[in-house]
Amino acid sequence: MDAQDQDTLAYITSFLRETFGLPAERLTAEATFASLRLDSIAQVELFVTLSDHYAIHLDDSLASEQLTLSATAELVDSERARAGESVSAAPSQN
């Protein structure tokens, strides 16, 4: 996991902690949506938030119970790169 993935992962874990009240110790890179008990609505909310925050299109159909937080960060960063954004660019402030 590179520095960009770690920054994205930090945003994801912060969002999950603040929005769903999940304890920080459960929010590891290897945690899956299933292990965090995030239902499909929570998964879609996360994907929409990530799409808005990073100004990308992140297809929420890619969300699944077995998706890890680190894999989610990689999806975001891949979409940012595909969209032509420098992954070192600062995300939008929401």
C-alpha positions as CSV (number, residue, x, y, z in Angstrom):
1,M,0.0,0.0,0.0
2,D,1.6,3.3,-1.1
3,A,1.2,6.7,0.6
4,Q,-1.8,7.7,-1.6
5,D,-3.6,4.5,-0.6
6,Q,-2.9,5.2,3.0
7,D,-4.3,8.8,2.7
8,T,-7.4,7.5,1.0
9,L,-7.7,4.7,3.6
10,A,-7.4,7.4,6.4
11,Y,-10.3,9.3,4.9
12,I,-12.4,6.2,4.6
13,T,-11.7,5.2,8.2
14,S,-12.4,8.7,9.4
15,F,-15.7,8.8,7.5
16,L,-16.8,5.4,8.9
17,R,-15.8,6.3,12.5
18,E,-17.7,9.7,12.3
19,T,-20.7,8.6,10.3
20,F,-21.4,5.1,11.8
21,G,-19.6,5.3,15.1
22,L,-17.3,2.4,14.4
23,P,-14.4,2.1,16.8
24,A,-11.0,2.9,15.4
25,E,-9.5,-0.5,16.4
26,R,-11.9,-2.3,14.0
27,L,-11.1,-0.1,11.1
28,T,-8.1,-1.9,9.7
29,A,-7.0,-2.1,6.1
30,E,-8.1,-5.8,6.1
31,A,-11.5,-5.2,7.6
32,T,-14.4,-6.1,5.2
33,F,-17.7,-4.5,4.9
34,A,-19.2,-7.7,6.3
35,S,-16.9,-7.7,9.4
36,L,-17.9,-4.1,10.0
37,R,-21.5,-5.0,9.6
38,L,-22.0,-2.4,6.9
39,D,-25.2,-3.1,5.1
40,S,-25.8,-2.3,1.4
41,I,-27.2,1.1,2.2
42,A,-24.1,2.0,4.3
43,Q,-21.9,0.7,1.5
44,V,-23.6,2.9,-1.1
45,E,-23.4,5.9,1.2
46,L,-19.7,5.4,1.6
47,F,-19.3,5.1,-2.2
48,V,-21.3,8.2,-2.9
49,T,-19.4,10.1,-0.3
50,L,-16.1,9.0,-1.8
51,S,-17.3,9.9,-5.3
52,D,-18.3,13.4,-4.0
53,H,-15.2,14.0,-1.9
54,Y,-12.7,13.0,-4.7
55,A,-14.8,14.3,-7.6
56,I,-14.8,10.9,-9.3
57,H,-17.4,8.4,-10.4
58,L,-17.2,5.3,-8.2
59,D,-19.6,2.6,-9.3
60,D,-21.4,1.5,-6.1
61,S,-22.2,-1.8,-7.8
62,L,-18.5,-2.7,-7.0
63,A,-19.3,-2.7,-3.3
64,S,-19.6,-6.1,-1.8
65,E,-19.6,-7.5,1.7
66,Q,-16.1,-9.0,1.1
67,L,-14.5,-5.8,-0.1
68,T,-11.8,-4.6,2.3
69,L,-11.2,-1.1,3.3
70,S,-7.8,-1.2,1.6
71,A,-9.3,-2.5,-1.6
72,T,-11.9,0.3,-1.4
73,A,-9.0,2.8,-1.2
74,E,-7.3,1.2,-4.2
75,L,-10.6,1.5,-6.2
76,V,-10.8,5.2,-5.4
77,D,-7.2,5.8,-6.3
78,S,-7.5,3.8,-9.5
79,E,-10.5,5.8,-10.6
80,R,-8.7,9.0,-9.8
81,A,-5.8,7.9,-11.9
82,R,-8.1,6.8,-14.7
83,A,-9.9,10.1,-14.6
84,G,-6.5,11.7,-15.2
85,E,-6.2,13.3,-11.9
86,S,-2.7,13.4,-10.3
87,V,-3.1,11.2,-7.2
88,S,-0.9,13.7,-5.4
89,A,-3.5,16.4,-6.0
90,A,-5.5,17.4,-2.9
91,P,-9.0,16.1,-2.8
92,S,-12.0,18.5,-2.8
93,Q,-12.9,19.8,0.7
94,N,-16.4,18.8,1.7
